[in-house]
Amino acid sequence: MIRAGIVGATGYSGIELVRLLSGHPNVHIQRLYTSSAASEGEALAKVFGHIEQLQLPELQAIDTKSMTDDTDVIFLAAPAGVSAKLTPGLLAGNCRVIDLSGDFRLKSADLYRQWYKKDPAPEEQLAQAVYGLHEWNREAIADAVLLANPGCYPTAVLLALVPLIKSGWVNPGSLIVDAKSGISGAGRGASLAVHFSEVNENFSAYKVGQHQHTPEIEQELSRFGQEKVIVQFTPHLVPMTRGIFVTAYAQLEAGKSLEELQQLYESAYADKPFVRVRPAGSYLRTKDVYGSNYCDIALHLDERTGRVIVLSVIDNMVKGAAGQAVQNMNTMFGMAETTGLLLSPVFP
């Protein structure tokens, strides 16, 4: 039985980890950590009444000296900047670390400082961290001791675009990504930007040309394309709780048909159980993946403009965060990647 600890258990990603791990056949939730002194010693069910039936440890303070004593893996569902400080001590205690923040996703310390406005993690850990986009990095994930769980937007974008970039069928300088996210992507903290009266019956773009997930997307697409890739990425906030909808555009350089594009994607994801390539020309909905670890993809071809349009949907809290983290943990500990994750989407 794998003994797991969760830092940030009272946040949205943390409580989603609790939901998934509590139903995992090979995991025991050993420790739950909070950064709030007021919450120490409390039951997590006092914060989240919907888990009253679960037998869970009480919330406790973060202490890297003792966190690894009886724990095999620690999930860091903490804000950017926290994981960089905790991780060296956790690794020294021979505990595997899965980080859900952005602290280890970027290999360049300078880029992290520029986009996150924080001090980066030590160079040694940046070099050691394995990027956890499971469908495209499984072999490296299997041997990882420090795993950087991808961001929610990058997960949806990369799964949509990697097959095209690897194929060489599109102009890598033509990529435009229009993305929409539900409110839970902003976290559980209160702010005017996620106030009900501000968000309800409203629709807005934000961080245009400045979103911190941009360099992560470009870093990974450049790695798969083996050349520098620049992406025009624009995120939007949608008045719904969960879900990400990505519409990605790319200029075809080769005269490929929609049938050939469909075959490319079906082949690329044939052995990837959590990516469902829908029939060509399909229209997706975020409800199609709500509450699940699936990413659905649909292809369209505009023959008039010569552009391929890729639609991609995920649940930002599952495939975009906790679910992908559990998928990565499964592979790190030699289990089938689907263990504990074969949950059908919730509808309506």
HELIX and SHEET records of a PDB file:
HELIX    1   1 TYR A   12  SER A   22  1                                  11    
HELIX    2   2 ALA A   37  SER A   39  5                                   3    
HELIX    3   3 LEU A   44  LYS A   46  5                                   3    
HELIX    4   4 GLY A   49  ILE A   51  5                                   3    
HELIX    5   5 VAL A   82  ALA A   92  1                                  11    
HELIX    6   6 ALA A  109  TYR A  116  1                                   8    
HELIX    7   7 GLU A  123  GLN A  128  1                                   6    
HELIX    8   8 HIS A  134  ALA A  142  1                                   9    
HELIX    9   9 CYS A  152  SER A  167  1                                  16    
HELIX   10  10 ILE A  183  ALA A  186  5                                   4    
HELIX   11  11 LEU A  192  VAL A  194  5                                   3    
HELIX   12  12 PHE A  196  VAL A  199  1                                   4    
HELIX   13  13 THR A  214  GLY A  225  1                                  12    
HELIX   14  14 LEU A  258  ALA A  268  1                                  11    
HELIX   15  15 THR A  286  ASP A  288  5                                   3    
HELIX   16  16 VAL A  318  ALA A  322  3                                   5    
HELIX   17  17 GLY A  323  MET A  332  1                                  10    
SHEET    1   A 7 LEU A  59  ALA A  61  0                                        
SHEET    2   A 7 VAL A  27  THR A  34  1                                        
SHEET    3   A 7 ILE A   2  VAL A   7  1                                        
SHEET    4   A 7 VAL A  73  LEU A  76  1                                        
SHEET    5   A 7 ARG A  96  ASP A  99  1                                        
SHEET    6   A 7 LEU A 146  ALA A 148  1                                        
SHEET    7   A 7 VAL A 130  TYR A 131  1                                        
SHEET    1   B 7 SER A 204  ALA A 205  0                                        
SHEET    2   B 7 GLN A 232  LEU A 237 -1                                        
SHEET    3   B 7 ILE A 176  SER A 181  1                                        
SHEET    4   B 7 ILE A 244  GLN A 251 -1                                        
SHEET    5   B 7 ARG A 307  ILE A 314 -1                                        
SHEET    6   B 7 CYS A 295  ASP A 302 -1                                        
SHEET    7   B 7 VAL A 275  VAL A 277  1                                        
END                                                                             
